[in-house]
Amino acid sequence: MGKVIGMICVLGGIASFLYSWVLEQKKRHGRLEELIMFLQKSIFAMEEEKVRIIEYFEGYKSRDAVLEDTLKEIAKRLRRNVYPDGQVVWEEVFWEKKADWNYEEETFGMILAAGNGFFGRKRSENLCFLRKSIKQLEMQRDKSKEKDAQERKVWIPVGMLGGIMLMIILI
């Protein structure tokens, strides 16, 4: 009876680990979707009205708490008027919250570069840069989704079969 309970616990542990891994991937994809949506809303706001960046960042509501916290922190630091350039604030805050964002270096670099679209000299230049950043992030999102799907195809069966083999060895 103890062996059966042990086998169930081992399989349950492996399944829960794999499930949490898949959930983390989905959370990363959702966070990137929210960031892309934020950039698209920013383009629309810049085209339609005169946007004050600090108030826009402070007032932005998102389903993703990490994006909202990051934007509020950027606004708070911009309001202090200590930094020479807004891009410096954008990069510094994102570097501090890098662990919360949990992206690979290439995607994180694109996110850092997207800040140029808010702190450029001309509005037309900012809009062009934001559009370019959105295209890059969308391509990166698609590559990331494909890569994660391939990894899931391999690691979920391997993980479960590895657990079954471990149970057979321990019997």
C-alpha positions as CSV (number, residue, x, y, z in Angstrom):
1,M,0.0,0.0,0.0
2,G,2.9,2.4,0.8
3,K,4.4,1.8,-2.6
4,V,1.2,2.7,-4.4
5,I,0.9,5.9,-2.4
6,G,4.5,6.7,-3.1
7,M,4.0,6.1,-6.8
8,I,1.0,8.3,-6.9
9,C,2.9,11.0,-5.0
10,V,5.8,10.8,-7.5
11,L,3.6,11.1,-10.5
12,G,1.6,13.8,-8.9
13,G,4.7,15.8,-8.1
14,I,6.1,15.4,-11.7
15,A,2.7,16.4,-13.2
16,S,2.4,19.4,-10.9
17,F,5.9,20.5,-11.8
18,L,5.2,20.3,-15.5
19,Y,1.8,22.0,-15.1
20,S,3.5,25.0,-13.2
21,W,6.1,25.2,-16.0
22,V,3.4,25.4,-18.6
23,L,1.5,28.0,-16.6
24,E,4.7,30.1,-16.3
25,Q,5.1,30.0,-20.1
26,K,1.5,31.1,-20.6
27,K,2.0,33.9,-18.0
28,R,5.0,35.1,-20.0
29,H,3.1,35.1,-23.2
30,G,0.2,37.0,-21.6
31,R,2.5,39.6,-20.2
32,L,4.1,40.1,-23.6
33,E,0.6,40.5,-25.1
34,E,-0.3,43.1,-22.5
35,L,2.9,45.0,-23.3
36,I,2.1,44.9,-27.0
37,M,-1.4,46.1,-26.3
38,F,0.1,48.9,-24.1
39,L,2.3,50.0,-27.0
40,Q,-0.6,50.0,-29.5
41,K,-2.8,52.0,-27.1
42,S,0.1,54.5,-26.7
43,I,0.4,54.9,-30.5
44,F,-3.4,55.6,-30.7
45,A,-3.1,58.1,-27.8
46,M,-0.2,59.9,-29.3
47,E,-1.9,60.2,-32.7
48,E,-5.3,61.4,-31.3
49,E,-4.3,63.7,-28.5
50,K,-1.4,65.4,-26.8
51,V,-0.1,62.8,-24.2
52,R,1.7,63.7,-21.0
53,I,3.9,60.6,-20.5
54,I,4.0,60.8,-16.7
55,E,0.2,61.0,-16.3
56,Y,-0.3,58.4,-19.0
57,F,2.0,55.9,-17.2
58,E,0.4,56.6,-13.8
59,G,-3.1,56.3,-15.1
60,Y,-2.6,53.2,-17.3
61,K,-4.7,50.2,-16.1
62,S,-3.6,46.7,-17.1
63,R,-4.6,43.2,-16.4
64,D,-0.9,42.5,-15.7
65,A,0.3,43.7,-12.3
66,V,3.9,43.7,-13.3
67,L,3.4,46.0,-16.3
68,E,1.3,48.4,-14.2
69,D,3.8,48.4,-11.3
70,T,6.7,49.0,-13.8
71,L,4.9,51.9,-15.5
72,K,4.0,53.5,-12.1
73,E,7.6,53.2,-11.0
74,I,8.8,54.9,-14.2
75,A,6.3,57.7,-13.7
76,K,7.3,58.2,-10.1
77,R,11.0,58.5,-11.1
78,L,10.2,60.8,-14.0
79,R,8.2,63.0,-11.7
80,R,11.3,63.4,-9.4
81,N,13.1,65.1,-12.4
82,V,16.4,63.6,-11.4
83,Y,17.4,61.8,-14.6
84,P,18.7,63.5,-17.7
85,D,16.7,61.4,-20.1
86,G,13.5,59.4,-19.8
87,Q,15.1,56.4,-21.7
88,V,17.5,56.1,-18.8
89,V,14.6,55.8,-16.3
90,W,12.8,53.2,-18.6
91,E,16.0,51.0,-18.8
92,E,16.8,51.3,-15.1
93,V,13.4,50.4,-13.9
94,F,13.1,47.5,-16.3
95,W,16.6,46.2,-15.3
96,E,15.5,46.3,-11.7
97,K,12.3,44.4,-12.5
98,K,14.0,41.9,-14.9
99,A,13.3,39.0,-12.6
100,D,9.6,39.8,-12.5
101,W,9.4,40.1,-16.3
102,N,11.2,36.7,-16.8
103,Y,12.2,37.0,-20.5
104,E,15.2,35.8,-22.4
105,E,17.8,38.4,-23.3
106,E,16.6,39.0,-26.9
107,T,13.0,39.8,-25.9
108,F,14.1,41.8,-22.9
109,G,16.4,43.9,-25.2
110,M,13.5,44.6,-27.4
111,I,11.4,45.8,-24.4
112,L,14.3,48.1,-23.3
113,A,14.6,49.5,-26.8
114,A,10.8,50.2,-27.0
115,G,11.3,53.0,-24.4
116,N,12.8,55.1,-27.2
117,G,9.3,55.4,-28.6
118,F,8.2,57.5,-25.6
119,F,11.2,59.7,-25.1
120,G,12.3,60.8,-28.5
121,R,12.5,64.4,-29.8
122,K,9.6,64.3,-32.3
123,R,6.1,62.8,-32.1
124,S,6.3,61.3,-35.6
125,E,9.7,59.8,-34.7
126,N,8.2,58.3,-31.5
127,L,5.3,56.8,-33.4
128,C,7.5,55.2,-36.0
129,F,9.7,53.7,-33.4
130,L,6.7,52.3,-31.4
131,R,5.4,50.7,-34.6
132,K,8.7,49.2,-35.3
133,S,8.9,47.9,-31.7
134,I,5.5,46.4,-31.9
135,K,6.4,44.5,-35.1
136,Q,9.6,43.2,-33.5
137,L,7.8,42.1,-30.3
138,E,5.0,40.4,-32.3
139,M,7.6,38.4,-34.3
140,Q,9.4,37.5,-31.1
141,R,6.1,36.5,-29.5
142,D,5.4,34.2,-32.4
143,K,8.9,32.6,-32.2
144,S,8.6,32.2,-28.5
145,K,5.2,30.6,-28.7
146,E,6.5,28.1,-31.3
147,K,9.6,27.3,-29.3
148,D,7.6,26.8,-26.1
149,A,5.2,24.5,-28.0
150,Q,8.1,22.4,-29.3
151,E,9.6,22.2,-25.8
152,R,6.2,21.1,-24.3
153,K,5.9,18.4,-27.0
154,V,9.2,17.0,-25.8
155,W,9.4,17.6,-22.0
156,I,5.9,16.7,-20.9
157,P,6.0,13.1,-22.3
158,V,9.7,12.7,-21.3
159,G,8.9,14.0,-17.8
160,M,6.0,11.6,-17.3
161,L,7.8,8.6,-18.8
162,G,10.8,9.5,-16.6
163,G,8.6,9.4,-13.6
164,I,7.1,6.0,-14.6
165,M,10.6,4.7,-15.1
166,L,11.7,5.9,-11.7
167,M,8.7,4.2,-10.1
168,I,9.6,0.9,-11.9
169,I,13.2,1.2,-10.7
170,L,12.1,1.9,-7.1
171,I,9.6,-1.1,-7.0
